[in-house]
Amino acid sequence: MAAVGITALTAGLTAGLTACSSGGPDSGDARAASADPRSATGTVTVWLMDDALKSWPDLVQRVNDEFAAKYPKVTLKLAYQGWAEKVGKLDRALADGSAPDVVELGNTETMKYVLSGALAPVERNTFDNADSWIRALANTCTYQDKLWCVPYYAGARVAVYNAAAFQQATGSADFPKTEDELRTALDRIADRNKADRTFSPLHLPGPYWYAAMSYVSAYGGAIARFDSAGTWHGTLSDPKSQQGIGHFVDLVRKYNRGDLTVNEQNQYEAMARGHAASFYGNGYEAASVTAPVTGDPSLKDAVKVATMPGPGGKPLPTFIGGSALAVTAKSPAAALATDWVRMFTSTKSEQALADKDILPNNLTQLNPLKNKPATAAAANAVPDAWFTPPAPGWGLVEKQKVLPDMLTAILKGKSVDQAAKEADAAIDQLINKAG
């Protein structure tokens, strides 16, 4: 998921004495955890992303209290991280032996750490709802029939819109069901706001590759494919992929009145500041638009979410985002760390997320959200969502910003064909490397 900045907050939760456990999950740590939890000792360090601090700190505190009650002599240390810095910080910690016992990973990050040997395997059947985990999330944690992390929560992108702006311009507060209807509505909104050259009917950032690849998926294209020789290769220059890229670029050029080189990380601000009638983002970004600090609370009744229509009269396929929790391979307290993950992804914990309109890690608890107005669009998008290539070097492709750079080059005048071919060449250099 996307969060920016790093929170320098580290909370140590201590009950009783602190000592160091020795060995991995089959050592004294495991025996103490299973035989007599109250006598277990050691320290468990957890890195969570700061989404938890901002949006569900009560869940974190409840689980930490539960853990402390079960293991009163174990020290729990919690540190919140920001998405922009986490990977570099984790890589350094793994290299110098200071890695946490538990780390939250975005689902595009997991394969990098699985293939590098940084994670410890865990037993799937010891976690709640494992038989109904969202498949796309579970797949990002699975390699060679072993589970290397535990799905935590899911995310799916939706249309976030100002219903009042649509009502004023079109006579309807409902978000259009087809893209043809959406373009008509956006044209009317543009005409109504033509005096304001900063106003975007659809704020669609140029480097927003998650959105661009959704249009690629809609046309049947793909970022990369695995061939019969056992090699990944870029396929953005394939005709169907180029159709999707061109479709996305056309929407950006026609409806985004902002700086086309700015990414989507704080796109909600455009609506909060009165500069956009709609945008395509995670469902939780709607709350940021109306939040007291980050947005404009006066828009609370106007901001809605809906399914984003795509080409061909169908909903736009969405990227399945989300996070997982992993135990690091060299953790001296692996069994204790695994039990913390077990508590944090329990049915009770996942329900706490669902109650906050966050998509839980399993279909059983997701299903009720399909009929809830605030979550229906995102929850219903999950089964047909797409995901990035599960290739060893995908992390390198992201790190090198191959896709955002391709999109920016097109918006600056390079042809889709040329930019896509150059992106494929860059992908081919990176995607088969473990990195």
Secondary structure as the mmCIF struct_conf table of DSSP 4:
data_model
#
loop_
_struct_conf.conf_type_id
_struct_conf.id
_struct_conf.beg_label_comp_id
_struct_conf.beg_label_asym_id
_struct_conf.beg_label_seq_id
_struct_conf.end_label_comp_id
_struct_conf.end_label_asym_id
_struct_conf.end_label_seq_id
BEND BEND1 GLY A 5 GLY A 5
STRN STRN1 THR A 10 LEU A 13
BEND BEND2 GLY A 16 GLY A 16
BEND BEND3 GLY A 23 GLY A 24
TURN_TY1_P TURN_TY1_P1 PRO A 25 ASP A 26
BEND BEND4 SER A 27 SER A 27
HELX_RH_AL_P HELX_RH_AL_P1 GLY A 28 ALA A 35
HELX_RH_3T_P HELX_RH_3T_P1 PRO A 37 SER A 39
STRN STRN2 GLY A 42 MET A 49
HELX_RH_AL_P HELX_RH_AL_P2 ASP A 50 SER A 55
HELX_RH_AL_P HELX_RH_AL_P3 PRO A 57 LYS A 70
TURN_TY1_P TURN_TY1_P2 PRO A 72 LYS A 73
STRN STRN3 VAL A 74 GLN A 81
HELX_RH_AL_P HELX_RH_AL_P4 TRP A 83 ASP A 96
TURN_TY1_P TURN_TY1_P3 GLY A 97 GLY A 97
BEND BEND5 ASP A 101 ASP A 101
STRN STRN4 VAL A 102 GLY A 106
TURN_TY1_P TURN_TY1_P4 ASN A 107 GLU A 109
HELX_RH_AL_P HELX_RH_AL_P5 THR A 110 LEU A 115
TURN_TY1_P TURN_TY1_P5 SER A 116 GLY A 117
STRN STRN5 LEU A 119 LEU A 119
STRN STRN6 VAL A 122 VAL A 122
HELX_RH_3T_P HELX_RH_3T_P2 ARG A 124 THR A 126
BEND BEND6 PHE A 127 PHE A 127
TURN_TY1_P TURN_TY1_P6 ASP A 128 ASN A 129
HELX_RH_3T_P HELX_RH_3T_P3 ALA A 130 SER A 132
STRN STRN7 TRP A 133 TRP A 133
HELX_RH_AL_P HELX_RH_AL_P6 ARG A 135 ASN A 139
TURN_TY1_P TURN_TY1_P7 THR A 140 CYS A 141
STRN STRN8 THR A 142 TYR A 143
TURN_TY1_P TURN_TY1_P8 GLN A 144 ASP A 145
STRN STRN9 LYS A 146 LEU A 147
BEND BEND7 CYS A 149 CYS A 149
STRN STRN10 VAL A 150 ASN A 162
HELX_RH_AL_P HELX_RH_AL_P7 ALA A 163 THR A 170
BEND BEND8 GLY A 171 GLY A 171
BEND BEND9 ASP A 174 ASP A 174
HELX_LH_PP_P HELX_LH_PP_P1 PHE A 175 PRO A 176
BEND BEND10 LYS A 177 THR A 178
HELX_RH_AL_P HELX_RH_AL_P8 GLU A 179 ARG A 192
TURN_TY1_P TURN_TY1_P9 ASN A 193 ALA A 195
TURN_TY1_P TURN_TY1_P10 ARG A 197 THR A 198
STRN STRN11 SER A 200 SER A 200
BEND BEND11 PRO A 201 LEU A 202
STRN STRN12 HIS A 203 HIS A 203
TURN_TY1_P TURN_TY1_P11 GLY A 206 PRO A 207
HELX_RH_AL_P HELX_RH_AL_P9 TRP A 209 ALA A 218
TURN_TY1_P TURN_TY1_P12 TYR A 219 GLY A 220
BEND BEND12 ILE A 223 ILE A 223
STRN STRN13 ALA A 224 PHE A 226
TURN_TY1_P TURN_TY1_P13 SER A 228 ALA A 229
BEND BEND13 GLY A 230 GLY A 230
STRN STRN14 TRP A 232 GLY A 234
TURN_TY1_P TURN_TY1_P14 LEU A 236 SER A 237
BEND BEND14 ASP A 238 ASP A 238
HELX_RH_AL_P HELX_RH_AL_P10 PRO A 239 TYR A 255
BEND BEND15 GLY A 258 GLY A 258
TURN_TY1_P TURN_TY1_P15 LEU A 260 THR A 261
BEND BEND16 GLU A 264 GLU A 264
TURN_TY1_P TURN_TY1_P16 GLN A 265 GLN A 267
HELX_RH_AL_P HELX_RH_AL_P11 TYR A 268 ALA A 272
TURN_TY1_P TURN_TY1_P17 ARG A 273 GLY A 274
STRN STRN15 ALA A 276 ALA A 276
BEND BEND17 ALA A 277 ALA A 277
STRN STRN16 SER A 278 ASN A 282
TURN_TY1_P TURN_TY1_P18 GLY A 283 TYR A 284
HELX_RH_AL_P HELX_RH_AL_P12 GLU A 285 THR A 290
TURN_TY1_P TURN_TY1_P19 PRO A 292 THR A 294
BEND BEND18 GLY A 295 GLY A 295
HELX_RH_3T_P HELX_RH_3T_P4 PRO A 297 LEU A 299
TURN_TY1_P TURN_TY1_P20 LYS A 300 ALA A 302
STRN STRN17 VAL A 303 ALA A 306
HELX_LH_PP_P HELX_LH_PP_P2 THR A 307 MET A 308
STRN STRN18 PRO A 309 PRO A 309
HELX_RH_3T_P HELX_RH_3T_P5 PRO A 311 GLY A 313
BEND BEND19 LYS A 314 LYS A 314
STRN STRN19 PRO A 315 PRO A 315
HELX_LH_PP_P HELX_LH_PP_P3 LEU A 316 PRO A 317
STRN STRN20 PHE A 319 PHE A 319
STRN STRN21 ILE A 320 VAL A 327
STRN STRN22 THR A 328 THR A 328
TURN_TY1_P TURN_TY1_P21 ALA A 329 LYS A 330
TURN_TY1_P TURN_TY1_P22 PRO A 332 ALA A 333
HELX_RH_AL_P HELX_RH_AL_P13 ALA A 334 PHE A 344
TURN_TY1_P TURN_TY1_P23 THR A 345 THR A 345
BEND BEND20 SER A 346 SER A 346
HELX_RH_AL_P HELX_RH_AL_P14 THR A 347 ASP A 355
TURN_TY1_P TURN_TY1_P24 LYS A 356 ASP A 357
STRN STRN23 LEU A 359 LEU A 359
BEND BEND21 ASN A 361 ASN A 361
STRN STRN24 ASN A 362 ASN A 362
HELX_RH_AL_P HELX_RH_AL_P15 LEU A 363 LEU A 366
HELX_RH_3T_P HELX_RH_3T_P6 ASN A 367 ASN A 371
BEND BEND22 LYS A 372 LYS A 372
TURN_TY1_P TURN_TY1_P25 PRO A 373 THR A 375
HELX_RH_AL_P HELX_RH_AL_P16 ALA A 376 ALA A 381
HELX_RH_3T_P HELX_RH_3T_P7 VAL A 382 ASP A 384
STRN STRN25 TRP A 386 TRP A 386
TURN_TY1_P TURN_TY1_P26 PRO A 392 GLY A 393
HELX_RH_AL_P HELX_RH_AL_P17 TRP A 394 LYS A 399
TURN_TY1_P TURN_TY1_P27 GLN A 400 LYS A 401
HELX_RH_AL_P HELX_RH_AL_P18 VAL A 402 LEU A 411
TURN_TY1_P TURN_TY1_P28 LYS A 412 GLY A 413
HELX_RH_AL_P HELX_RH_AL_P19 VAL A 416 LEU A 430
TURN_TY1_P TURN_TY1_P29 ILE A 431 ASN A 432
BEND BEND23 LYS A 433 LYS A 433
#
